[in-house]
Amino acid sequence: MARASLQKEPHDVAAMFDDVARGYDRTNTLMTGGLDRYWRWVTRRQIGLRRGERALDLAAGTAVSTVDLTRHGGRAIACDFSLGMLAAGRARSVPKVAGDGARLPFRNGSFDAVAISFGLRNVADVDAVLRELRRVTRTGGRLVICEVSRPRLRPVRAGYRIYMRRGMPVLARWCSTSPEAYTYLAESAAAWPDQRALADRIRAAGWAGVRWRNLTGGVIAVHRATAPPTG
């Protein structure tokens, strides 16, 4: 496969995820040392989906995160632009929709909460996606973003960089059929803005009450915001 570039052409990124879809969940768990489960738990707690509420899980991949959101009630829809990823999660009993995050196929105010985990850095227009997520969220609804970030402590930051540049490619060659995809993922993580810069972009897209929580020493950050009244 020709790996996606940091220009984030949607067709190339979708094709890349189609290629890794079959073994994606297993590889993800191996490469994170099982921490992916903890990050999903925090995301679920932050979004706090209640019975009777409806959530959108954008860039849901195989829908493992979508199922997790529904553990304490409520309904969630998995949306992704990779048909291969959605097909790989066909056994998970949540609704699945193929869609572009910059042009979501949902009406204004359709959801009580929206989430995107490890997908925002893969879209071509981050700001357009943040605005679309705001559009489909009702007033007072919640946004939760779980994404790679910048560790605050220098030793953690140095170790993280070494792992992303050297450790991840080695693991990818061992456990993935498409190691090129993980080279792209490492590069996209290095190019991603820090916690404060992302918070500023979330505010600029129309969200209020933006705050974040660092996980795993700041390797990951969970941003949360609320949809204010429009007009």
FENPE-V402955 format. One record per backbone hydrogen bond with DSSP energy under -0.5 kcal/mol. CO is the residue of the C=O (numbers start at 1). NH is the residue of the N-H. If there is no record, write none. Layout:
co;nh
CO;NH
CO;NH
This chain:
co;nh
1;3
5;8
9;13
10;14
11;15
12;16
13;17
14;18
15;19
16;20
17;21
18;21
20;23
21;24
23;27
24;28
25;29
26;30
27;31
28;32
29;34
30;33
32;35
34;37
34;38
35;39
36;40
37;41
38;42
39;43
40;44
41;45
42;46
43;47
44;48
50;53
53;75
54;112
54;113
55;77
56;58
56;115
57;60
57;79
58;117
60;63
60;65
63;67
64;68
65;69
66;70
67;70
68;71
70;73
75;55
76;95
77;57
78;97
79;59
79;60
80;99
81;83
82;86
83;87
84;88
85;89
87;90
89;92
91;93
92;94
95;78
97;80
97;99
100;103
103;100
104;106
107;110
111;138
112;142
113;56
114;144
115;58
116;118
116;146
119;122
120;123
125;129
126;130
127;131
128;132
129;133
130;134
131;135
132;136
134;137
135;109
136;111
138;141
141;227
142;114
143;225
144;116
145;147
145;223
146;118
147;221
149;151
153;157
154;158
155;159
156;160
157;161
158;162
159;163
160;164
161;165
162;166
162;167
163;168
166;170
167;171
168;172
169;173
170;174
171;175
172;176
178;181
178;182
179;182
179;183
180;184
181;185
182;186
183;187
184;188
185;189
186;190
187;191
188;192
189;192
194;198
195;199
196;200
197;201
198;202
199;203
200;204
201;205
202;207
203;206
206;228
208;226
211;224
213;222
215;218
215;219
215;220
216;219
217;152
219;149
220;215
221;147
221;223
222;213
223;145
224;211
225;143
226;208
226;228
227;140
